[in-house]
Amino acid sequence: MILTVTMNPSIDISYPLESLHLDTVNRVDKVSKTAGGKGLNVTRVLAEIGDPVSATGLIGGSTGQFILDHLDQEIGKEFFKIQGETRNCIAILHEGQQTEILEKGPSVSEEEGQAFLDHYEALLPDVAVVAISGSLPAGLPLDYYSQLVERAKKAGKPVVLDCSGASLEKALVAPVQPTVIKPNNEELSQLLGYEVTTDLDQLKEVLQSDLFKGIDWVIVSLGADGAFAKHGDVFYKVDIPKIEVVNPVGSGDSTVAGIASALYHQEDDQALLTKANVLGMLNAQEATTGHINIHRYDDLYQQINVKEV
């Protein structure tokens, strides 16, 4: 079983408009509402490729119940209920642009945070891999993900951590570190305090920084240029074909799903990197976030090139 963790999920609401007019009424003919959050995107893709997956995290109120009601039946639902109301995230699609209005979400009490740690720890014996994604809600300490990572690693479970900013910084300097992180160039630059480019020599030097010393896998997304990765002392460059991008939102989450799946199936390095990039690209070819067309998988898989550098 793969366990996904979404601490600050949402109902993702999409409003498609031909044009957005300010300071007046805008009427929407077709509204899309889905169970959202980066971890739930990971969850859906894992379910679509047939891997056993359960989702946990914090939910509350009627919006939290909506999420429970709208997850596929094959997905295990192990959420912990809190007093606060799960947030809404609104995307207004207009004139080729996307304007987002993101609620902050509930404030979690110290007691709820501790209770979730106990709930999470009780799930670990039945789990093979843990994937933690997204932002932390208000009220939880910045090292909260570090606490989740430590409990999973002590239980012998590999952890994929996909977060950014202070939460990621705390996880990197913690005594127990995640198995895999998946930063992009911007996040690497933020962590290191200087601009990181797509130059392979620079990336190789960057990933040998003491900051990443305890991380088994560092996989850097390079967008259309593929990916650069370090596993132990071995470096890889992943080249990908050009595709028609329909909606890139959620592609990073689909990549995380591929990483978690490959760890679950104990696949080798090349298979892990190939699967991760294929799932990310398949998501980008679909209009719906956190969704892939599995029938395109094999064809795209054959076009990925992974090489040691």
Secondary structure, 3 states (H helix, E strand, C coil): CEEEEECCCEEEEEEEECCCCCCCCCCCCCCEEEEECHHHHHHHHHHHCCCCEEEEEEECHHHHHHHHHCCCCCCEECCEECCCCCEEEEEEEECCEEEEEECCCCECCHHHHHHHHHHHHHHHHHCCEEEEECCCCECCCCCHHHHHHHHHHHCCCCEEEECCHHHHHHHHHCCCCCCEECCEHHHHHHHHCCCCCCCHHHHHHHHCCHHHCCCCEEEEECHHHCEEEEECCEEEEEECCCCCCCCCCCHHHHHHHHHHHHHHCCCCHHHHHHHHHHHHHHHHCCCCCCCCCHHHHHHHHCCCEEEEC
